[in-house]
């Protein structure tokens, strides 16, 4: 194997974290901000890109970092390496409620395509790159634009799905229609395109967007029930504006309820 062979355990239900066990000299690469805790004896090193081109000199490092810049991610990632004696543990936490999904690239055809913000961490040696869309419609209306992330190699990687996760194994020619934001990722043989919802009522009043994502097998697809964009949209919609008063949501009394509970002051 080119990637380090790591062991792991996922803890929690709604707010999960993954604990990775490292043998001496083994390492794991992670997105900035996902670190939770680690044992003494694990060293931390910030690098350009994902570390997969570190032996190719400065050009390899710049190329790796440039790929991440195109996806909107940080130019830097962090490598955690067991520099001590014996097994050590390092843990990474999910950024919001959902499920952490282990992806064994050795059984996924050595390539997995995912949303730009779903990657959490991976064994050192896994390449974290970009996947360009070759279809204009998918790039313009697919929710993720022309660029998604791709994970390549033969090691373990971990991605995060918001809410609950559904794993669908599609047979050859089998098609699944999905909200564009609900896709977590899929294997390399899955054909991904978009389709117009159709119908005036559906378009104007449906509230589900103008397009479906069309995923056609064979391959494996991971779907999330709560995309972060949907969660953030709901929070922003309910957040009070500067200088505004509460709307008494959820109460038949409305604004009168705000007065009774003391929020409206004279």
Number of C-alpha atoms within 10 A of each C-alpha: 9 11 20 20 18 18 13 15 11 17 14 11 12 15 16 19 22 22 19 21 21 25 19 16 15 20 27 26 28 24 20 16 13 17 18 13 12 19 13 12 16 22 14 16 10 15 16 22 29 28 23 21 19 16 10 11 9 12 12 17 19 16 16 24 24 18 19 22 15 15 21 11 17 15 19 19 21 22 23 23 22 25 19 15 11 11 16 20 19 22 20 22 21 24 18 15 17 23 22 27 20 18 17 18 19 15 11 18 14 16 21 24 22 24 23 20 18 22 25 24 29 29 27 26 23 26 24 25 23 22 18 12 18 11 13 12 15 21 18 13 20 23 18 18 15 19 18 20 23 22 25 22 24 23 24 26 27 19 20 28 30 26 18 16 20 13 14 14 15 17 13 12 13 12 16 15 14 16 20 23 20 22 24 27 26 25 23 17 17 22 15 18 21 23 15 13 15 10 10 9 9 13 15 11 9 12 9 13 15 18 20 21 23 19 23 21 20 18 20 20 23 18 23 23 18 17 22 21 12 14 13 10 12 11 11 11 9 11 11 12 10 6 6 8 12 16 15 14 12 7 11 9 13 13 16 13 17 18 14 10 8 9 12 13 6 5
